[in-house]
Amino acid sequence: MAETDNPDAPIVAPRIARYGEGPEGKPARRERAHTASRPPRFYERWWEFLHDVRAEMRRVSWPTYHHVQNTTIITVIAVIFFAVYLFLVDQALSRLIIGLDWAIEKLARLLGLV
């Protein structure tokens, strides 16, 4: 007979798993607790970190000198292009604002507002 078939059965909320209780269950956690006797000391963690860094650096694919040279040239050309472009846009907008100021001043004098 299922629990829902008994009308006199108390209504119990489902058990919510606490933090750290995953699908492995308590026996696996208990076994894991026996294997970890003490936390690693500072120098052990430091040497493990250095070992991991060295292993990761071996897996890095370093660019060739020719590749670095080409990407540097492309970057310098792009920086020069955008610097010139922004300079020209800035000059054009500043001349436009000066021209508008001149035109508004002439119009105000013509209408006698100044």
Phi, psi and omega per residue, in radians:
M1 nan 2.311 -3.126
A2 -1.372 2.827 -3.116
E3 -1.132 -0.540 -3.123
T4 -1.358 -0.232 -3.137
D5 -1.378 -0.349 -3.110
N6 -1.626 1.948 -3.118
P7 -1.245 -0.354 -3.119
D8 -1.550 -0.046 -3.108
A9 -1.220 2.444 3.132
P10 -1.226 2.593 3.124
I11 -1.494 2.085 -3.099
V12 -2.107 2.338 3.105
A13 -1.224 2.544 3.110
P14 -1.113 2.557 -3.108
R15 -1.277 2.228 3.131
I16 -1.648 2.249 -3.134
A17 -1.187 2.369 3.101
R18 -1.407 2.951 3.126
Y19 -1.060 2.301 3.130
G20 1.668 -0.209 3.108
E21 -1.639 1.678 3.136
G22 -1.717 -2.770 -3.117
P23 -1.238 -0.160 -3.074
E24 -1.348 -0.518 3.079
G25 1.484 3.044 -3.063
K26 -1.155 -0.701 -3.122
P27 -1.037 -0.669 -3.137
A28 -1.201 -0.672 3.103
R29 -1.157 -0.684 3.127
R30 -1.105 -0.728 3.127
E31 -1.168 -0.688 3.125
R32 -1.138 -0.597 3.140
A33 -1.169 -0.554 3.131
H34 -1.284 -0.475 -3.113
T35 -1.384 -0.491 -3.132
A36 -1.584 1.741 -3.072
S37 -1.426 -0.744 -3.134
R38 -2.659 2.690 3.103
P39 -1.236 2.640 -3.141
P40 -1.166 2.543 -3.131
R41 -1.377 2.992 -3.043
F42 -1.028 -0.855 -3.075
Y43 -1.173 -0.530 3.084
E44 -1.176 -0.735 3.106
R45 -1.155 -0.665 -3.139
W46 -1.102 -0.816 3.136
W47 -1.163 -0.613 3.095
E48 -1.153 -0.700 3.100
F49 -1.082 -0.816 -3.142
L50 -1.104 -0.671 3.101
H51 -1.097 -0.752 3.129
D52 -1.148 -0.671 3.115
V53 -1.115 -0.781 -3.140
R54 -1.091 -0.733 3.116
A55 -1.131 -0.682 3.129
E56 -1.199 -0.658 3.138
M57 -1.171 -0.454 3.073
R58 -1.212 -0.478 -3.102
R59 -1.507 -0.122 -3.108
V60 -1.274 2.376 3.055
S61 -1.684 1.868 -3.068
W62 -1.432 2.445 3.121
P63 -1.271 2.697 3.099
T64 -1.384 2.896 3.132
Y65 -1.065 -0.710 -3.131
H66 -1.104 -0.729 3.133
H67 -1.134 -0.771 3.115
V68 -1.110 -0.714 3.141
Q69 -1.100 -0.775 -3.133
N70 -1.131 -0.790 -3.128
T71 -1.180 -0.566 3.083
T72 -1.157 -0.755 3.123
I73 -1.092 -0.771 3.122
I74 -1.076 -0.713 3.138
T75 -1.137 -0.765 3.140
V76 -1.117 -0.722 3.118
I77 -1.111 -0.746 3.133
A78 -1.122 -0.707 3.119
V79 -1.122 -0.766 3.127
I80 -1.109 -0.757 3.140
F81 -1.046 -0.863 -3.107
F82 -1.212 -0.540 3.076
A83 -1.132 -0.786 3.131
V84 -1.152 -0.759 3.137
Y85 -1.044 -0.847 -3.133
L86 -1.170 -0.592 3.061
F87 -1.082 -0.797 -3.130
L88 -1.155 -0.720 3.108
V89 -1.111 -0.729 3.120
D90 -1.100 -0.761 3.122
Q91 -1.117 -0.736 -3.130
A92 -1.120 -0.765 -3.132
L93 -1.190 -0.662 3.123
S94 -1.168 -0.685 3.093
R95 -1.182 -0.607 3.086
L96 -1.128 -0.764 3.136
I97 -1.152 -0.722 3.090
I98 -1.098 -0.720 3.102
G99 -1.118 -0.727 3.103
L100 -1.138 -0.690 3.106
D101 -1.087 -0.752 3.115
W102 -1.090 -0.773 -3.108
A103 -1.167 -0.694 3.134
I104 -1.169 -0.691 3.111
E105 -1.104 -0.761 3.131
K106 -1.117 -0.720 -3.139
L107 -1.152 -0.694 3.141
A108 -1.153 -0.672 3.100
R109 -1.175 -0.660 3.136
L110 -1.123 -0.684 -3.132
L111 -1.457 -0.149 3.104
G112 1.417 0.424 3.136
L113 -1.474 -0.269 -3.115
V114 -1.923 nan nan
